[in-house]
Amino acid sequence: MGDTTLLLGQTLGFDGDPFADGPAAARHHTHGGVLIRDGRIADVGDGATLRADHPDARVIDHGAALISPGFVDAHVHYPQTAIIASWGKRLIDWLNSYTFPEEARFADPDHAAMIAARYLDLVLANGTTTVASYCTIHPASVEALFTAAQARGMRVAAGKTCMDRNAPDDLRDTAQSAYDDSRALLRKWHGVDRLSYVITPRFSPTSSPDQLQALGALWAEHPDCLMQTHLSEQVDEIAWVRSLYPQARDYLDTYEAHGLLGANGLYGHAIHLEPRERERLAEVDAALIHCPTSNTFIGSGLFDMAGLMAQGQRIGLATDTGGGSSFSMLRTMAAAYEVGQLRGHALHPAQLWWLATAGSARALRMGDRIGTLAPGFEADLTVIDLASTPAIAQRAAQADDLWQALFPTIMMGDDRAIAATYVAGRPVASVK
């Protein structure tokens, strides 16, 4: 039967999409339980019933805390961990002033290993159990993250960032080396343990048409892989793309023309989309990744969550470390709420929580494995203290239902709200 553990507490999961079905898509047990066996969820339901049915299970009682799927962060740059919250730049200046000098340090495998370990420990402390990360041009940066994730048993997706122009000399590869390095890393790591390789052109301004074509060819050879890049983040970026690709119909066309538009594509930001781009993205069922703390921190714009969801787009949520200003998906949910308010559409707490769990898992094409409390799913869980600070506690004490109790933690919570994190059913030691 294997080792069996029963977690007791409130439980929250989804068996539908709250953007389509409303809060009724959620499944909440006030006195619930999650039964874990061999790293997977064996059952979810009433805690007392599960305890009676499985008397030999090891019991961990989290009291009134909320047991949830672990957070899924669908777009990050782990090499930017050390430069998070750097002052005063917009996208292009951010890259030149902060990102590129820091990424050059990843030529040193020891530095890469140190930052990879630091990053994963920070996100685990914030209740995040899966990330999709850009690395640097250095294969060692990918090796470092996958090695650190493997040691922690985490489900992680990542890839070598490819750039062959408009970047410092020490951060450029070529069309051929990008293809060769990416293929070698893919063959070594993709599908090993809980790891997935992601083909990763940074964005069209830093890749020549030849490099985009080479990576499009690699994706065609490995269509089961994800591909991640950036799209329509800032208006000056879009103008730059137009000058570099004068023949393109729009920004998305720079990817589409080179084989980099597809159902397994992850397109970060996607703020300033043209009507054709929106239609094509929906048509191919690509994923758009909303990065709200980044979009406000570097002044990019306001993502059209309501309009894009109404079009049937597949959307994930992400911190965008380190252009994003927090490692916390709680803070990211709060920023998504604020962006929605500025666009005249208040996201319900159920929608926010779904985006950070099942929605992001679906965006990463992992919705059949993670992001949901249901039998058969991998037991990546976070446990939320709904009274983690005096300010949150006094507000939650006035709650009439789950959503009123949870919303103060979404808006004001941080790593203090994470009572526990479980990866494949195993508790993770906190780095707090």
Salt bridges, closest charged atoms under 4 A:
ASP15 OD2 - ARG27 NE 2.89
GLU102 OE1 - ARG105 NH1 3.42
GLU102 OE2 - HIS111 NE2 3.20
GLU103 OE2 - ARG202 NH2 2.69
ASP121 OD1 - ARG152 NE 2.90
GLU143 OE1 - LYS188 NZ 2.95
ASP169 OD1 - ARG172 NH2 3.39
ASP173 OD2 - LYS160 NZ 2.88
ASP181 OD2 - LYS160 NZ 3.64
ASP224 OD2 - HIS190 NE2 3.09
GLU233 OE2 - HIS269 NE2 3.40
ASP250 OD2 - ARG276 NE 2.64
ASP253 OD1 - ARG249 NH2 3.01
GLU256 OE1 - ARG249 NH2 3.75
GLU256 OE1 - ARG276 NH2 3.21
GLU256 OE2 - ARG280 NH2 2.82
GLU283 OE1 - ARG280 NH1 3.04
ASP285 OD1 - ARG314 NE 3.32
ASP285 OD2 - ARG365 NH2 3.04
ASP304 OD2 - ARG278 NH2 3.13
ASP304 OD1 - ARG343 NE 3.78
ASP320 OD1 - HIS75 NE2 3.29
ASP320 OD1 - HIS77 NE2 3.52
ASP320 OD2 - HIS269 NE2 3.50
GLU338 OE1 - ARG331 NH2 3.51
ASP368 OD1 - ARG369 NE 3.04
GLU378 OE2 - ARG40 NH2 3.98
GLU378 OE2 - ARG155 NH2 2.83
GLU378 OE1 - ARG194 NH2 2.47
ASP380 OD2 - ARG194 NH2 2.66
ASP414 OD2 - ARG416 NH2 2.72
